[in-house]
Structure formats: C-alpha cells, structure tokens
C-alpha cells in the first residue's frame, strides 16, 4: 500500500488510541509511542502496530501513537483505518482473514 498523505484514526478517549501516519520514501517505520501503560504494554503495542503495517505492505512510514489503554484489536483497527486514509483508499473491504 502506497501512502500519499498524512492521516489519522482514533480518539483520545479512554480505551482508544490515536494513530497518525505520515508517508516516507525510505528509512523503514519510525514509531513514536506515548501511553499511560507504556511500562507494562509498550512492547506489545509497538509489535501490534508494526505487524499491522507489515500486513498492509507498508515498508516506510512515520507513526505517532497516543494510547489510552486500547486493546490489540482496537490498535489494529486504528492503524488499518489511518493507513487506508493515508493511501486515499475508498470502499475498502473490511473482513477478517
């Protein structure tokens, strides 16, 4: 998936995560994560974000994530939504694989 613009998904509400994705042409994925549970779950949140981007075939991106206690499924959904918005994809088919 080719990212064309900066996009975001999510909120700052409790139990959610705000994901902002910016396109990059090289340098892999950079990730800036802030979370109220960073010490306990920071590695897991980062792994879910990176795995989701890899599954979407996004090799280069700058990601900022502000977590408010989101579950893994919410993190995946927000990363996917932000990526589709950044790629300017419409009518995306959302289904489990």
Biopython code that builds the backbone (N, CA, C, O; Angstrom):
import numpy as np
from Bio.PDB.StructureBuilder import StructureBuilder

atoms = [
    (1, "UNK", "N", (0.855, -1.171, 0.000)),
    (1, "UNK", "CA", (0.000, 0.000, 0.000)),
    (1, "UNK", "C", (0.904, 1.237, 0.000)),
    (1, "UNK", "O", (1.830, 1.351, 0.803)),
    (2, "UNK", "N", (0.612, 2.145, -0.910)),
    (2, "UNK", "CA", (1.399, 3.374, -1.016)),
    (2, "UNK", "C", (0.696, 4.501, -0.270)),
    (2, "UNK", "O", (-0.450, 4.838, -0.571)),
    (3, "UNK", "N", (1.389, 5.079, 0.703)),
    (3, "UNK", "CA", (0.841, 6.199, 1.461)),
    (3, "UNK", "C", (1.055, 7.486, 0.672)),
    (3, "UNK", "O", (2.152, 7.744, 0.178)),
    (4, "UNK", "N", (0.007, 8.288, 0.558)),
    (4, "UNK", "CA", (0.072, 9.512, -0.237)),
    (4, "UNK", "C", (0.029, 10.786, 0.591)),
    (4, "UNK", "O", (0.496, 11.837, 0.151)),
    (5, "UNK", "N", (-0.536, 10.690, 1.798)),
    (5, "UNK", "CA", (-0.672, 11.886, 2.626)),
    (5, "UNK", "C", (-0.677, 11.477, 4.094)),
    (5, "UNK", "O", (-0.743, 10.291, 4.414)),
    (6, "UNK", "N", (-0.607, 12.452, 4.973)),
    (6, "UNK", "CA", (-0.706, 12.204, 6.405)),
    (6, "UNK", "C", (-2.170, 11.999, 6.762)),
    (6, "UNK", "O", (-3.045, 12.722, 6.285)),
    (7, "UNK", "N", (-2.426, 11.002, 7.609)),
    (7, "UNK", "CA", (-3.803, 10.718, 8.017)),
    (7, "UNK", "C", (-3.809, 10.190, 9.443)),
    (7, "UNK", "O", (-2.787, 9.741, 9.962)),
    (8, "UNK", "N", (-4.978, 10.251, 10.064)),
    (8, "UNK", "CA", (-5.121, 9.805, 11.451)),
    (8, "UNK", "C", (-6.414, 9.023, 11.624)),
    (8, "UNK", "O", (-7.346, 9.131, 10.827)),
    (9, "UNK", "N", (-6.439, 8.230, 12.693)),
    (9, "UNK", "CA", (-7.647, 7.497, 13.076)),
    (9, "UNK", "C", (-7.604, 7.300, 14.583)),
    (9, "UNK", "O", (-6.530, 7.136, 15.161)),
    (10, "UNK", "N", (-8.764, 7.315, 15.217)),
    (10, "UNK", "CA", (-8.850, 7.105, 16.652)),
    (10, "UNK", "C", (-9.186, 8.383, 17.394)),
    (10, "UNK", "O", (-9.382, 9.445, 16.802)),
    (11, "UNK", "N", (-9.246, 8.245, 18.718)),
    (11, "UNK", "CA", (-9.569, 9.379, 19.576)),
    (11, "UNK", "C", (-8.652, 9.357, 20.800)),
    (11, "UNK", "O", (-7.829, 8.458, 20.972)),
    (12, "UNK", "N", (-8.821, 10.359, 21.627)),
    (12, "UNK", "CA", (-8.069, 10.447, 22.880)),
    (12, "UNK", "C", (-8.913, 9.964, 24.057)),
    (12, "UNK", "O", (-8.581, 10.228, 25.213)),
    (13, "UNK", "N", (-10.006, 9.254, 23.762)),
    (13, "UNK", "CA", (-10.881, 8.733, 24.805)),
    (13, "UNK", "C", (-10.238, 7.526, 25.486)),
    (13, "UNK", "O", (-9.377, 6.864, 24.907)),
    (14, "UNK", "N", (-10.654, 7.250, 26.696)),
    (14, "UNK", "CA", (-10.178, 6.087, 27.423)),
    (14, "UNK", "C", (-10.527, 4.822, 26.649)),
    (14, "UNK", "O", (-11.645, 4.686, 26.152)),
    (15, "UNK", "N", (-9.577, 3.899, 26.545)),
    (15, "UNK", "CA", (-9.791, 2.648, 25.838)),
    (15, "UNK", "C", (-9.562, 2.745, 24.345)),
    (15, "UNK", "O", (-9.860, 1.797, 23.618)),
    (16, "UNK", "N", (-9.040, 3.868, 23.866)),
    (16, "UNK", "CA", (-8.804, 4.066, 22.433)),
    (16, "UNK", "C", (-7.343, 4.429, 22.212)),
    (16, "UNK", "O", (-6.569, 4.545, 23.162)),
    (17, "UNK", "N", (-6.980, 4.606, 20.954)),
    (17, "UNK", "CA", (-5.633, 5.023, 20.581)),
    (17, "UNK", "C", (-5.747, 5.946, 19.379)),
    (17, "UNK", "O", (-6.550, 5.696, 18.480)),
    (18, "UNK", "N", (-4.960, 7.001, 19.353)),
    (18, "UNK", "CA", (-4.929, 7.926, 18.220)),
    (18, "UNK", "C", (-3.672, 7.607, 17.417)),
    (18, "UNK", "O", (-2.555, 7.738, 17.917)),
    (19, "UNK", "N", (-3.863, 7.189, 16.175)),
    (19, "UNK", "CA", (-2.759, 6.836, 15.284)),
    (19, "UNK", "C", (-2.660, 7.875, 14.190)),
    (19, "UNK", "O", (-3.655, 8.181, 13.533)),
    (20, "UNK", "N", (-1.462, 8.429, 13.982)),
    (20, "UNK", "CA", (-1.192, 9.347, 12.880)),
    (20, "UNK", "C", (-0.075, 8.742, 12.046)),
    (20, "UNK", "O", (0.979, 8.385, 12.573)),
    (21, "UNK", "N", (-0.307, 8.627, 10.741)),
    (21, "UNK", "CA", (0.670, 8.025, 9.833)),
    (21, "UNK", "C", (1.069, 9.045, 8.782)),
    (21, "UNK", "O", (0.222, 9.690, 8.164)),
    (22, "UNK", "N", (2.385, 9.181, 8.588)),
    (22, "UNK", "CA", (2.926, 10.052, 7.542)),
    (22, "UNK", "C", (3.705, 9.195, 6.558)),
    (22, "UNK", "O", (4.416, 8.276, 6.967)),
    (23, "UNK", "N", (3.581, 9.482, 5.263)),
    (23, "UNK", "CA", (4.360, 8.709, 4.284)),
    (23, "UNK", "C", (5.847, 9.044, 4.355)),
    (23, "UNK", "O", (6.235, 10.175, 4.651)),
    (24, "UNK", "N", (6.660, 8.042, 4.078)),
    (24, "UNK", "CA", (8.111, 8.194, 3.948)),
    (24, "UNK", "C", (8.544, 7.382, 2.745)),
    (24, "UNK", "O", (7.881, 6.407, 2.391)),
    (25, "UNK", "N", (9.628, 7.757, 2.115)),
    (25, "UNK", "CA", (10.109, 7.016, 0.950)),
    (25, "UNK", "C", (11.203, 6.017, 1.311)),
    (25, "UNK", "O", (11.495, 5.104, 0.539)),
    (26, "UNK", "N", (11.800, 6.190, 2.474)),
    (26, "UNK", "CA", (12.871, 5.276, 2.904)),
    (26, "UNK", "C", (13.012, 5.355, 4.417)),
    (26, "UNK", "O", (12.382, 6.190, 5.066)),
    (27, "UNK", "N", (13.831, 4.491, 4.965)),
    (27, "UNK", "CA", (14.115, 4.540, 6.398)),
    (27, "UNK", "C", (13.258, 3.635, 7.256)),
    (27, "UNK", "O", (13.359, 3.668, 8.483)),
    (28, "UNK", "N", (12.406, 2.817, 6.625)),
    (28, "UNK", "CA", (11.579, 1.899, 7.404)),
    (28, "UNK", "C", (10.467, 2.614, 8.154)),
    (28, "UNK", "O", (10.031, 3.703, 7.781)),
    (29, "UNK", "N", (10.028, 1.971, 9.210)),
    (29, "UNK", "CA", (8.941, 2.517, 10.030)),
    (29, "UNK", "C", (9.538, 3.134, 11.290)),
    (29, "UNK", "O", (10.232, 2.462, 12.052)),
    (30, "UNK", "N", (9.264, 4.405, 11.500)),
    (30, "UNK", "CA", (9.633, 5.035, 12.763)),
    (30, "UNK", "C", (8.362, 5.136, 13.592)),
    (30, "UNK", "O", (7.284, 5.421, 13.071)),
    (31, "UNK", "N", (8.504, 4.902, 14.876)),
    (31, "UNK", "CA", (7.330, 4.872, 15.741)),
    (31, "UNK", "C", (7.586, 5.678, 17.001)),
    (31, "UNK", "O", (8.553, 5.442, 17.726)),
    (32, "UNK", "N", (6.699, 6.636, 17.249)),
    (32, "UNK", "CA", (6.715, 7.437, 18.470)),
    (32, "UNK", "C", (5.457, 7.057, 19.246)),
    (32, "UNK", "O", (4.339, 7.314, 18.800)),
    (33, "UNK", "N", (5.653, 6.446, 20.408)),
    (33, "UNK", "CA", (4.527, 5.944, 21.188)),
    (33, "UNK", "C", (4.491, 6.600, 22.558)),
    (33, "UNK", "O", (5.495, 6.638, 23.269)),
    (34, "UNK", "N", (3.330, 7.114, 22.917)),
    (34, "UNK", "CA", (3.110, 7.578, 24.285)),
    (34, "UNK", "C", (1.883, 6.848, 24.800)),
    (34, "UNK", "O", (0.888, 6.694, 24.092)),
    (35, "UNK", "N", (1.971, 6.402, 26.048)),
    (35, "UNK", "CA", (0.895, 5.606, 26.613)),
    (35, "UNK", "C", (0.937, 5.683, 28.129)),
    (35, "UNK", "O", (2.002, 5.785, 28.737)),
    (36, "UNK", "N", (-0.239, 5.633, 28.719)),
    (36, "UNK", "CA", (-0.313, 5.612, 30.177)),
    (36, "UNK", "C", (0.114, 4.255, 30.720)),
    (36, "UNK", "O", (0.371, 4.121, 31.917)),
    (37, "UNK", "N", (0.190, 3.258, 29.861)),
    (37, "UNK", "CA", (0.605, 1.913, 30.277)),
    (37, "UNK", "C", (1.868, 1.487, 29.517)),
    (37, "UNK", "O", (2.062, 0.304, 29.238)),
    (38, "UNK", "N", (2.716, 2.456, 29.190)),
    (38, "UNK", "CA", (3.908, 2.196, 28.390)),
    (38, "UNK", "C", (4.825, 1.165, 29.030)),
    (38, "UNK", "O", (5.324, 0.278, 28.338)),
    (39, "UNK", "N", (5.056, 1.261, 30.327)),
    (39, "UNK", "CA", (5.957, 0.326, 31.003)),
    (39, "UNK", "C", (5.456, -1.112, 30.915)),
    (39, "UNK", "O", (6.245, -2.034, 30.708)),
    (40, "UNK", "N", (4.164, -1.303, 31.070)),
    (40, "UNK", "CA", (3.605, -2.655, 31.084)),
    (40, "UNK", "C", (3.373, -3.207, 29.678)),
    (40, "UNK", "O", (3.657, -4.380, 29.432)),
    (41, "UNK", "N", (2.866, -2.394, 28.751)),
    (41, "UNK", "CA", (2.403, -2.894, 27.460)),
    (41, "UNK", "C", (3.041, -2.222, 26.240)),
    (41, "UNK", "O", (2.626, -2.474, 25.110)),
    (42, "UNK", "N", (4.026, -1.386, 26.456)),
    (42, "UNK", "CA", (4.646, -0.655, 25.345)),
    (42, "UNK", "C", (5.170, -1.546, 24.239)),
    (42, "UNK", "O", (4.936, -1.269, 23.063)),
    (43, "UNK", "N", (5.876, -2.612, 24.592)),
    (43, "UNK", "CA", (6.416, -3.520, 23.573)),
    (43, "UNK", "C", (5.305, -4.206, 22.784)),
    (43, "UNK", "O", (5.417, -4.384, 21.571)),
    (44, "UNK", "N", (4.245, -4.587, 23.468)),
    (44, "UNK", "CA", (3.120, -5.251, 22.802)),
    (44, "UNK", "C", (2.419, -4.298, 21.840)),
    (44, "UNK", "O", (2.089, -4.684, 20.719)),
    (45, "UNK", "N", (2.190, -3.066, 22.264)),
    (45, "UNK", "CA", (1.537, -2.076, 21.401)),
    (45, "UNK", "C", (2.397, -1.840, 20.153)),
    (45, "UNK", "O", (1.887, -1.825, 19.032)),
    (46, "UNK", "N", (3.682, -1.659, 20.357)),
    (46, "UNK", "CA", (4.595, -1.439, 19.227)),
    (46, "UNK", "C", (4.580, -2.635, 18.278)),
    (46, "UNK", "O", (4.551, -2.459, 17.060)),
    (47, "UNK", "N", (4.598, -3.831, 18.817)),
    (47, "UNK", "CA", (4.583, -5.032, 17.975)),
    (47, "UNK", "C", (3.311, -5.112, 17.140)),
    (47, "UNK", "O", (3.367, -5.456, 15.959)),
    (48, "UNK", "N", (2.170, -4.800, 17.736)),
    (48, "UNK", "CA", (0.894, -4.842, 17.013)),
    (48, "UNK", "C", (0.892, -3.800, 15.890)),
    (48, "UNK", "O", (0.434, -4.090, 14.785)),
    (49, "UNK", "N", (1.388, -2.612, 16.154)),
    (49, "UNK", "CA", (1.450, -1.563, 15.125)),
    (49, "UNK", "C", (2.342, -2.008, 13.974)),
    (49, "UNK", "O", (1.953, -1.897, 12.811)),
    (50, "UNK", "N", (3.527, -2.509, 14.285)),
    (50, "UNK", "CA", (4.471, -2.934, 13.241)),
    (50, "UNK", "C", (3.941, -4.130, 12.447)),
    (50, "UNK", "O", (4.090, -4.175, 11.226)),
    (51, "UNK", "N", (3.329, -5.092, 13.128)),
    (51, "UNK", "CA", (2.759, -6.257, 12.439)),
    (51, "UNK", "C", (1.629, -5.845, 11.504)),
    (51, "UNK", "O", (1.507, -6.376, 10.400)),
    (52, "UNK", "N", (0.810, -4.909, 11.941)),
    (52, "UNK", "CA", (-0.301, -4.442, 11.109)),
    (52, "UNK", "C", (0.216, -3.729, 9.868)),
    (52, "UNK", "O", (-0.290, -3.951, 8.768)),
    (53, "UNK", "N", (1.217, -2.880, 10.036)),
    (53, "UNK", "CA", (1.807, -2.193, 8.882)),
    (53, "UNK", "C", (2.450, -3.188, 7.926)),
    (53, "UNK", "O", (2.326, -3.043, 6.710)),
    (54, "UNK", "N", (3.130, -4.188, 8.453)),
    (54, "UNK", "CA", (3.746, -5.210, 7.601)),
    (54, "UNK", "C", (2.676, -5.975, 6.830)),
    (54, "UNK", "O", (2.860, -6.272, 5.650)),
    (55, "UNK", "N", (1.566, -6.293, 7.479)),
    (55, "UNK", "CA", (0.471, -6.991, 6.823)),
    (55, "UNK", "C", (-0.169, -6.171, 5.717)),
    (55, "UNK", "O", (-0.704, -6.722, 4.756)),
    (56, "UNK", "N", (-0.113, -4.852, 5.855)),
    (56, "UNK", "CA", (-0.649, -3.946, 4.834)),
    (56, "UNK", "C", (0.399, -3.606, 3.777)),
    (56, "UNK", "O", (0.146, -2.810, 2.872)),
    (57, "UNK", "N", (1.571, -4.212, 3.901)),
    (57, "UNK", "CA", (2.689, -3.995, 2.982)),
    (57, "UNK", "C", (3.099, -2.531, 2.916)),
    (57, "UNK", "O", (3.231, -1.946, 1.841)),
    (58, "UNK", "N", (3.297, -1.954, 4.108)),
    (58, "UNK", "CA", (3.775, -0.574, 4.229)),
    (58, "UNK", "C", (5.182, -0.639, 4.832)),
    (58, "UNK", "O", (5.332, -0.795, 6.044)),
    (59, "UNK", "N", (6.218, -0.520, 3.981)),
    (59, "UNK", "CA", (7.585, -0.659, 4.473)),
    (59, "UNK", "C", (8.167, 0.605, 5.109)),
    (59, "UNK", "O", (9.079, 0.530, 5.934)),
    (60, "UNK", "N", (7.634, 1.765, 4.721)),
    (60, "UNK", "CA", (8.174, 3.041, 5.198)),
    (60, "UNK", "C", (7.043, 3.953, 5.650)),
    (60, "UNK", "O", (6.113, 4.227, 4.892)),
    (61, "UNK", "N", (7.130, 4.420, 6.891)),
    (61, "UNK", "CA", (6.118, 5.347, 7.417)),
    (61, "UNK", "C", (6.617, 5.924, 8.727)),
    (61, "UNK", "O", (7.422, 5.310, 9.427)),
    (62, "UNK", "N", (6.132, 7.109, 9.049)),
    (62, "UNK", "CA", (6.368, 7.718, 10.357)),
    (62, "UNK", "C", (5.042, 7.622, 11.102)),
    (62, "UNK", "O", (4.026, 8.141, 10.638)),
    (63, "UNK", "N", (5.051, 6.962, 12.249)),
    (63, "UNK", "CA", (3.827, 6.717, 13.004)),
    (63, "UNK", "C", (3.934, 7.357, 14.378)),
    (63, "UNK", "O", (4.933, 7.202, 15.080)),
    (64, "UNK", "N", (2.876, 8.086, 14.749)),
    (64, "UNK", "CA", (2.752, 8.608, 16.108)),
    (64, "UNK", "C", (1.513, 7.960, 16.716)),
    (64, "UNK", "O", (0.440, 7.959, 16.113)),
    (65, "UNK", "N", (1.672, 7.418, 17.902)),
    (65, "UNK", "CA", (0.557, 6.742, 18.567)),
    (65, "UNK", "C", (0.419, 7.285, 19.981)),
    (65, "UNK", "O", (1.388, 7.331, 20.739)),
    (66, "UNK", "N", (-0.793, 7.694, 20.324)),
    (66, "UNK", "CA", (-1.107, 8.151, 21.681)),
    (66, "UNK", "C", (-2.157, 7.183, 22.215)),
    (66, "UNK", "O", (-3.329, 7.238, 21.843)),
    (67, "UNK", "N", (-1.707, 6.301, 23.091)),
    (67, "UNK", "CA", (-2.566, 5.223, 23.595)),
    (67, "UNK", "C", (-3.223, 5.611, 24.909)),
    (67, "UNK", "O", (-2.607, 6.219, 25.784)),
    (68, "UNK", "N", (-4.483, 5.243, 25.019)),
    (68, "UNK", "CA", (-5.249, 5.469, 26.250)),
    (68, "UNK", "C", (-5.829, 4.151, 26.758)),
    (68, "UNK", "O", (-6.947, 4.108, 27.272)),
    (69, "UNK", "N", (-5.046, 3.070, 26.604)),
    (69, "UNK", "CA", (-5.471, 1.772, 27.115)),
    (69, "UNK", "C", (-6.237, 0.939, 26.114)),
    (69, "UNK", "O", (-7.116, 0.167, 26.497)),
    (70, "UNK", "N", (-5.919, 1.080, 24.822)),
    (70, "UNK", "CA", (-6.621, 0.343, 23.772)),
    (70, "UNK", "C", (-6.222, -1.128, 23.758)),
    (70, "UNK", "O", (-5.073, -1.475, 24.034)),
    (71, "UNK", "N", (-7.177, -1.979, 23.437)),
    (71, "UNK", "CA", (-6.912, -3.397, 23.238)),
    (71, "UNK", "C", (-6.229, -3.603, 21.886)),
    (71, "UNK", "O", (-6.285, -2.728, 21.022)),
    (72, "UNK", "N", (-5.584, -4.758, 21.702)),
    (72, "UNK", "CA", (-4.884, -5.044, 20.453)),
    (72, "UNK", "C", (-5.786, -4.908, 19.229)),
    (72, "UNK", "O", (-5.362, -4.378, 18.202)),
    (73, "UNK", "N", (-7.022, -5.381, 19.330)),
    (73, "UNK", "CA", (-7.938, -5.305, 18.180)),
    (73, "UNK", "C", (-8.228, -3.848, 17.810)),
    (73, "UNK", "O", (-8.392, -3.532, 16.632)),
    (74, "UNK", "N", (-8.290, -2.980, 18.785)),
    (74, "UNK", "CA", (-8.520, -1.555, 18.527)),
    (74, "UNK", "C", (-7.296, -0.937, 17.877)),
    (74, "UNK", "O", (-7.421, -0.125, 16.961)),
    (75, "UNK", "N", (-6.106, -1.318, 18.348)),
    (75, "UNK", "CA", (-4.863, -0.809, 17.762)),
    (75, "UNK", "C", (-4.803, -1.204, 16.286)),
    (75, "UNK", "O", (-4.507, -0.368, 15.432)),
    (76, "UNK", "N", (-5.082, -2.476, 15.984)),
    (76, "UNK", "CA", (-5.071, -2.945, 14.598)),
    (76, "UNK", "C", (-6.069, -2.165, 13.731)),
    (76, "UNK", "O", (-5.749, -1.760, 12.614)),
    (77, "UNK", "N", (-7.264, -1.965, 14.253)),
    (77, "UNK", "CA", (-8.302, -1.255, 13.503)),
    (77, "UNK", "C", (-7.901, 0.184, 13.227)),
    (77, "UNK", "O", (-8.101, 0.680, 12.118)),
    (78, "UNK", "N", (-7.341, 0.855, 14.214)),
    (78, "UNK", "CA", (-6.950, 2.261, 14.038)),
    (78, "UNK", "C", (-5.782, 2.398, 13.070)),
    (78, "UNK", "O", (-5.766, 3.319, 12.252)),
    (79, "UNK", "N", (-4.801, 1.494, 13.149)),
    (79, "UNK", "CA", (-3.668, 1.536, 12.221)),
    (79, "UNK", "C", (-4.170, 1.294, 10.801)),
    (79, "UNK", "O", (-3.774, 2.001, 9.874)),
    (80, "UNK", "N", (-5.034, 0.304, 10.627)),
    (80, "UNK", "CA", (-5.582, -0.004, 9.297)),
    (80, "UNK", "C", (-6.376, 1.167, 8.737)),
    (80, "UNK", "O", (-6.219, 1.514, 7.567)),
    (81, "UNK", "N", (-7.219, 1.776, 9.548)),
    (81, "UNK", "CA", (-8.024, 2.909, 9.097)),
    (81, "UNK", "C", (-7.149, 4.100, 8.723)),
    (81, "UNK", "O", (-7.371, 4.727, 7.687)),
    (82, "UNK", "N", (-6.161, 4.418, 9.550)),
    (82, "UNK", "CA", (-5.263, 5.542, 9.244)),
    (82, "UNK", "C", (-4.482, 5.272, 7.963)),
    (82, "UNK", "O", (-4.292, 6.174, 7.146)),
    (83, "UNK", "N", (-4.029, 4.034, 7.786)),
    (83, "UNK", "CA", (-3.268, 3.684, 6.582)),
    (83, "UNK", "C", (-4.134, 3.808, 5.328)),
    (83, "UNK", "O", (-3.677, 4.334, 4.313)),
    (84, "UNK", "N", (-5.368, 3.333, 5.388)),
    (84, "UNK", "CA", (-6.264, 3.439, 4.231)),
    (84, "UNK", "C", (-6.573, 4.898, 3.912)),
    (84, "UNK", "O", (-6.649, 5.278, 2.743)),
    (85, "UNK", "N", (-6.748, 5.702, 4.932)),
    (85, "UNK", "CA", (-6.967, 7.139, 4.706)),
    (85, "UNK", "C", (-5.731, 7.778, 4.079)),
    (85, "UNK", "O", (-5.847, 8.596, 3.167)),
    (86, "UNK", "N", (-4.551, 7.404, 4.567)),
    (86, "UNK", "CA", (-3.302, 7.965, 4.043)),
    (86, "UNK", "C", (-3.052, 7.527, 2.602)),
    (86, "UNK", "O", (-2.435, 8.257, 1.826)),
    (87, "UNK", "N", (-3.527, 6.347, 2.249)),
    (87, "UNK", "CA", (-3.369, 5.843, 0.886)),
    (87, "UNK", "C", (-4.505, 6.315, -0.023)),
    (87, "UNK", "O", (-4.536, 5.992, -1.210)),
    (88, "UNK", "N", (-5.438, 7.082, 0.546)),
    (88, "UNK", "CA", (-6.603, 7.597, -0.167)),
    (88, "UNK", "C", (-7.421, 6.473, -0.792)),
    (88, "UNK", "O", (-7.909, 6.593, -1.916)),
    (89, "UNK", "N", (-7.564, 5.382, -0.048)),
    (89, "UNK", "CA", (-8.380, 4.255, -0.499)),
    (89, "UNK", "C", (-9.809, 4.454, -0.025)),
    (89, "UNK", "O", (-10.054, 4.788, 1.134)),
    (90, "UNK", "N", (-10.731, 4.246, -0.923)),
    (90, "UNK", "CA", (-12.147, 4.318, -0.586)),
    (90, "UNK", "C", (-12.773, 2.963, -0.862)),
    (90, "UNK", "O", (-12.224, 2.156, -1.612)),
    (91, "UNK", "N", (-13.906, 2.724, -0.261)),
    (91, "UNK", "CA", (-14.632, 1.471, -0.458)),
    (91, "UNK", "C", (-13.785, 0.252, -0.103)),
    (91, "UNK", "O", (-13.851, -0.776, -0.777)),
    (92, "UNK", "N", (-13.009, 0.370, 0.932)),
    (92, "UNK", "CA", (-12.169, -0.740, 1.399)),
    (92, "UNK", "C", (-13.049, -1.866, 1.916)),
    (92, "UNK", "O", (-14.047, -1.613, 2.592)),
    (93, "UNK", "N", (-12.694, -3.095, 1.609)),
    (93, "UNK", "CA", (-13.415, -4.257, 2.114)),
    (93, "UNK", "C", (-12.801, -4.634, 3.457)),
    (93, "UNK", "O", (-11.634, -5.022, 3.516)),
    (94, "UNK", "N", (-13.570, -4.524, 4.530)),
    (94, "UNK", "CA", (-13.085, -4.831, 5.869)),
    (94, "UNK", "C", (-13.565, -6.225, 6.252)),
    (94, "UNK", "O", (-14.744, -6.427, 6.542)),
    (95, "UNK", "N", (-12.658, -7.169, 6.250)),
    (95, "UNK", "CA", (-13.013, -8.517, 6.635)),
    (95, "UNK", "C", (-11.829, -9.192, 7.296)),
    (95, "UNK", "O", (-10.676, -8.846, 7.037)),
    (96, "UNK", "N", (-12.120, -10.147, 8.142)),
    (96, "UNK", "CA", (-11.081, -10.919, 8.806)),
    (96, "UNK", "C", (-10.485, -11.905, 7.819)),
    (96, "UNK", "O", (-11.196, -12.496, 7.007)),
    (97, "UNK", "N", (-9.185, -12.077, 7.895)),
    (97, "UNK", "CA", (-8.505, -13.042, 7.013)),
    (97, "UNK", "C", (-7.900, -14.150, 7.840)),
    (97, "UNK", "O", (-7.284, -15.064, 7.292)),
]
sb = StructureBuilder()
sb.init_structure("model")
sb.init_model(0)
sb.init_chain("A")
sb.init_seg("    ")
for serial, (resi, resn, name, xyz) in enumerate(atoms, 1):
    if name == "N":
        sb.init_residue(resn, " ", resi, " ")
    sb.init_atom(name, np.array(xyz, "f"), 0.0, 1.0, " ", f" {name:<3s}", serial, name[0])
structure = sb.get_structure()
